[in-house]
Amino acid sequence: MVLWTKPPTLEIFAGDPVEFEGPIIVPVQQVEGKPSIPPVLEKLDKELSLGVRELVEAEKIKGKKGELLEIVRGKKIVVVVGLGESPDAETVRRAYAKASKKYVNTHESVLLVVTPLPEDLRVEAYIGAALGVYVLEEFKTEKKRKLAKLFVDSGLKGAEEAKAIVEGVYLARDLANAPPNHLYPERIAEIAQNLFPPLGVEVEVFDYERLLKEGFGGIVSVGKGSAKKPVLIVLKYRRGEGKPVALVGKTIVFDSGGINLKPSHSVGTMKYDKAGGAAVLGALWTIAKAGLKANVYVLLPAAINAPGGESYLPSDVIKMWDGTWLEIGNTDAEGRVVLSDAVAYAAKGLEADTIVTFATLTGAIVLALGPLIAGVFTRDEDLLEKIKDASKASGDKVWPMPMDEDYKPLLAKSAKTGDVNNIATRWGDPIYASFLLEKFSHGKRFAHIDMAGPGFGAEGPVPAPDYWPKGSPGFGARLAYELVKRLVKG
């Protein structure tokens, strides 16, 4: 299904949990500060002599949020996870991920006991566990992962949607984490052409010659310095009656900075600069597999920003697809250049009604919000509320950022020779970039999600959610899917 990493299957275990051969994960909540032992754990305790009463008295089982206790009796393993009082979806996802990932390399199957949970949270237990056991091993000679099946002890409402969500995030993770010599622009186009037509999605690829011919000056300029030339990938999912939504993802396969070369300490992670494109492609997989009644276009301007004999230069003035003359102040502000072409095409070429960009765009947003939260820039309050609601449902955190009118005049003032510059000032650059992208949306409903923090993952001092892997976590894939669901409802 996906590139390389197959999610564990979801199956129902209808037998006695005592007979399950593999780790059994059981939730414990708190009631008035004390652990509430569910019947299934009482039964396991009786049959396997777990010593639950003694563990409670010793305060090793408290039911506290984040608690994890592994109890081993011979070959039997029972893992107690604490959920605290009134757990929400994020608490459940993290708890089951934290427990299940312990057994990725040691067991083929894990049983997720979900019956003690409210029905709406049971599916989140599976999603958390499935995302928690993701490991990219395509480029490892020795494959260590054994875990292939996740069992639940009852049927899940929304199981097919949940599987589609997991598959979409796995696809986004594989795309974002793959090295650039294996996932260059044309290869991404080939993957889209192989994966999506069987799902009823049209795939159109603008190769380098067509980009030149049709005047996509931004995408061409950013990618022409590389031997692997840029492409624009357009996917069309049409199963609804409403106005089309365009998801545009920055797909810079590797960002060297171009002529404004990045310093060596920051260039090594730049394969993650395609995380925005990975997110919207993963979202489209989920949309199509879930059969959402919607009209959705996904645009991936894919390029490698590399220095070379044909590279674009600071002070170049580029004619964009919509005829705007864009002056280049810095070749390392390349994401907004390729996105501007794609946004303009979504607005005027595809006549999308709503356009949302997902991009690892600025380092400044990481300084502001850190590695776990994306910034949202929009002047449409209704769209902002839908993004915030989608964020809450997905676990992909966002925070509203200002698009203050006082910054808009920078667009006209920024360019000395062209109509507008790709940069204006280092102060408030994410705001400027958002106004620039909005300009190319030509009045359409617009939002920009700067996901430079979570798109690159959280391997620094800030602890990541338990269901995030090392590297890029596929941030934005479920967020975009949940957003489209809300846009379809109106």
N, C-alpha and C positions, 0 to 999 in steps of 0.2 A: 504494500500500500504506500507507505512513505518511502523516503529515500533509502535509508538503511536500517533504522532502528524500529523494530516492531514492538508496539505496546503489548503488555501482558493481556491475555484474553480475560474476559469477564464471564464467570460461570456461577451457577447456583449450586450450593452444596445442601442437599435436602436431607442428609443423614444426621446422625447424632454427632455433635461437635467433638465429643470424646474420641470418636473413631477417626477424626481427621488426621492425616499424616502430614504434618507441617506445622509451622507456627500459627497460633490462633490469637488474633488481636481483639481484645474486649475493652469497651469503653466504660469508664466509671465517672459519673457526675457527682457533684456535691449538692446537698440539700441542707441549708442553714449551716454551712461550713463543715459538714460531715459527709464522708463518702456514702453514696447510695449504691449498694452492691446489686447489680441486676441478676435476675433469675438464672441466666445462662452461666454467669460466673459462679453462682452458688452450686449449680449442678457440676460444673467442672471441678470445683473445690471438693465436692463430695466424692466424685469418681476418681480423681487424681491425687487427692490429699495435698492440695496446694497450700494449705495453712493460711487461708485468706483472713480468718478471724485474728490470728496472731499478727499477721502483717498489718492489719488495720490498727490493732492495739499498739503496735510498735511504730505507728505513723509512717510506715513505708508505703501504704496505700492510703492516700488522702483524697483522691479524686481531684486534686488541684490541677489547674490548667498547666499544660506542658509536662506533667509528670509521666514517666515511663518506667515500668518495672517488669523485667523479664523473670519469669518463674519457670525453672526447668525441673522436670521430674522424669528421669530416664531419657527417653527419646521424645517426650512430650514437652512442648514449649507453649506457654501461655504468656502473652504480653498484655499487661494492664496499662491503658493510656488514660490519663486524667483529662477531663474536659471542663472542670470548674462548674460554676452555676450558670444556667441559661446559655449554653454554648451556641455560637453562631457558626456560619459556614466556614469561615476562615479558621476558627479554632479546630473544627473537625478535620479540615483538609490537612492542617499542619500535624495534628496528632497522628493520623493514620499514615501520613508520609514518613514521619519520624520513626514510627515503628516498623513499617514495611521495608524501608531501605536498608535495615540491618541484615536482611536475608537475601539480598540481591545475588550474592555469589555462593550461597550455601544451600538454598532450598529451591525446588521447582515450583512449589505452590504455597500460598498463604491464604488463610481463611480470615476474612474481615467480618466480624460479628457486628451487624448493624441494627438488629431488631430493637435494642434498647433506645435507639435514636428516634427522634421525630421523623416522620416520613420524608419531609423535605430536605433533611440533612443526610439521609442514608446514601444518596447518590454522591454527595460531596465527599463521603468517606472513600468511596471507590476512586473518584477523581484525584483526591489527594494522594492515595496510595499509588495509583498508576503513574502520576507525575513524579512521585518521589523515587521511583525505581528506575527512572530514565538514566541510561548510560550510553554514550556514543562510543562504540567499539569498532567501527568500520575500519579504522586505521591502526588497530591493535593486532599483532600477530596472534597473541593468545587472548581468546575471548573468555572472560571470567564469569560473565552474567549467566546464572542458571534460572532465575525466576521467570517463568513463562505464563503462569496462571494466577489470577486473583479470584478467589471464591467469595461469595457473600451468602449469608444464611437465610436470605429471603429475596423475593423479587424486588426490583428497584423501579419505582415510577420514574420514567424518563431515562431508562437504561440505554436506549439507542442514541439518544442525544448525548448522553454522557460519554459513550464510546467515541462518538464523532468529535466531541470537544477534546478528548485525550489525543486522538489521532492528529487533529489540527495542531495542537501544541507540540506534539512530537515532530511533526513536519517542520514547524517553525524553528524548533531547536536544532534539528539536523541542518537546515539551511543556514542558520545564523552561525553555527559552530564549525561548519565545514571549512577546510583550508582553501585559499583562493586558487591554488593550482589544480584543485579538483572541482571547484565550483565557480567558474568564470561566467561572464554574462551569457554566452551562447549555450553553456551547459544548463544554466537555470531555465532558459527558454526550452531546451529539449525536455527537461523534467516536467515543465508545465504542459507541454504538448503531449507527453505520455500519460500524465496522471489525470488531467481534467476532462478531456473530451468524453471518456467513458461515463462521466457524471453529468453529461449534458451541458458542459461549459464550453463555449467557443473560445479558442485561443488564437490570437493574432500576434505575430512577431514582426516588429519593424527592425530589419537588420540595418547594418551600418550604411549601406548604399541607399536604402529607403529613407533613413533618417536624414542623410545629406540632401536627398532629392526633395523631401517634403519640408525641409527647413527647421528641423529640431536642433537649432544651434547650440542650446544649452547642453543637451545630452551628448551631442557630438564633441563639443569642445572639452568637456570634462574627461571623456574617455578616449580621445584620439591619441594621447601620448602613450598608451599601452598597446602592446602587440595584440592583446585580446580586446577587440573592438566592442563598443557599447551596443546595446539593443534596448528597445522599448517593448515590453511584453504587456499585452492588453487581454484580459480575460473577461468574458461577458456571461453572466449568469442571469437568465431571464425566465423567471417563473412567477412573476407577480403582476399586479395591475397598477401599482403605485409608481410614483416618479423614481427614477434611478438614483442610487447612491453610489458614489465613487470613493473607493479606498485607495489612496496613493501611498506607496511605501518606498522610502529611500532605500535603494539597493546598490550601495557602493560596495562592491565585492572586496575591495581593499583600498584603503585611503592612506596613501603616503604623504598627502598634503600637496602633491604636485610640486611645482617650482618653489612654492612657499613650504619647503620640506619640513615635516614634523621632526621634533627631536627624537633621538633613539629610544629614550625611556618610555615614550608614549606610543610608538608606532607598532609595537608587537601585537597589540590587541585589535588592530584595525580590520581584521576579518569580520569583526562583529558589526561593522558599519553597514551591513546589509540586514540588520535585525528588523528594521521597519518593513522592508519588503517581505522578509520571512514571516513577519506577523500577519500581514494582510493576506498572504498566500495561504498560511495556515488557517486563517479565519474563513477564507473562501472554501477550503476543504470541508470545514465543519458546516458551513452554510449549505453546501451542496449535499453532503451526506445526510444532514438533518432534513433536507427537503423544504427549506424555508421558503415561504411564499413572498418573494422579493425580487427586485431587479437590482443587481449589484454588478458594478464594474470594478475590477482590480487592475491597477496600473503599476508596473514595476520598471522604472527607468534604471537599468542595470549598467554599471560602468566600473572600471578600475581607474582610480585617479593616480596616475604615475607620471614621474618626470621623464621626458624623452625629447627626441628631436622635433616631434610634432605637438608637444604639450602646449596647452593654452597658457597665456602669460598674464601676470599682473599688468594692468592698464589696457588689455585687450577690450574691444567692444564687440559684443556678440549679438547678432540678430536672432531673437528667439522665435519660436513657432508662431506666436501670435503677432509678430512684427515689432515687438518692443526691443529697443536697443539696450542691452545690459552690459554695463561696464564692470570689469573685474578688478576689485580692490585687493583680493586675496584668493589664491587658487585653493587654499585649504577651507574656504567656505563654499565647497563644491556641492554639498547636498541640496542647498536651496536653489542652485543653478539647475540641476537635473529635475528637481521637483517642480520648479516653475514651469518648465516645458510641459511636464506631464499634467500638472494642474490645469494649465490653459487648454490642453487638449481635452481633458475631462469635461471642462466647462463649455467650450465652444465646439469641439469636434464630436463629443459624445452626448452633449447636452444633459449632463448630470445635474440633478437638482440640488443635491447636497454633496459636498466634497470634504473629506477628512484625510489629512496627511498624518502618517506615522513615520517618525524619523529620529535616528540618533543624531541630532542636529548640532547641539552646542555643548561645549564643556561648561559654559556658564550655568546651564540648568542643573548640572551635577553639583556645582558649588552651592547652588541655592537649595536643592531638594535632596541631594545625596543619591545613593545607588538604588533606592527602593521605590522612588516616586517619580512619575512623569509629570511634566507641566502641560496644562491645557490652555491654549490661547484661542479665544473666540469672542466675537461680539454678539453672538446669538444666544440669549439666555435660555431659550427652550432647548437648544442643542447642547448647551453646557449641562443642563439638568439631566438630560438623557445620558451623556457621557459619565457623569457622576454616578448615576444609578447603575449603569453598566459596570462601572468600576467596582461598586459595592458587591454586585453579583459575582463578578469574575475573580476578585482578589487582586487584580492588577491595579495598583494604587495610582491615583492622579490627584493633582492639586491645581485649582484655577489660578492662572497668572494674568496680569493686567495687559490689556491692549489699549493703553491710554492715548487719547486723541492727540495729546501734546507731542507724542513721538512720531506721529504720521508724517509731519512735514519733512522728516529726515529723508524720506523717499526722494523727494524732489531735490533736496539739497546735497544728496550724497554723490551725485555724478558730476564730473567735470566735463566729460565728453559725450556720454550716452544719456539715455533717458533716466536711468536709475543704476545704482551701484549694488553689487552683491553684498557689500558691507558698508557701514556708515561710521560706527564708533564701537569701541570695545564695551562701553557702558550701555547696559540694557540691550545687548546684541540679540538675545532670544526674542525680545519684543520687536526689534527691527526686522528680524527674519520672518516673523509672523505677519507683519504688515506687508512685507515683500511678497510672500506666498499668497496672501489675501488679494493683493493687486492682480495676480494672474488668475484668480478665480472668477474674475469678471462679474462680480455682483451675486454670485451664487452663494447659497448658504454654506458657510465655511468654518472649519475648525482645524487647528494644528496641534498635534500631540508630540511634544519634544521628549523622547524617551531615552535620551543619551545615558542616563543613569542606569535604569533597569535593563535597557537593551544590552548593555555590556556585562550585566551580572553584578554580583556583590561578593567579591573575593577579598575585600579589604576588611577594615575594622567593624563595619556594620554587619550584624548577623543577618543572613538571608532567610526567607521562609524555608521551612523544612522540605517543601516540595520543589525547590529550585535546585538544579544541578550546578556543578562547576561550569563556568562559562556563561553563555547567554541562555536565559531561562525560557525563551519563547514568549517573553512579555508582549502583550498586545494582541495575541491571537484570540484569546477568549474575550478580551475587552472589546475588540472589533466585532466579534460575533454577537455578543450581548447588545452592543450598540445598534447593530442592524436590526435585531429583533425589536428593539424599542422604536426605531424609526419606522418600521413597517406598521406598528400599531398606531402610530400617529401621535 
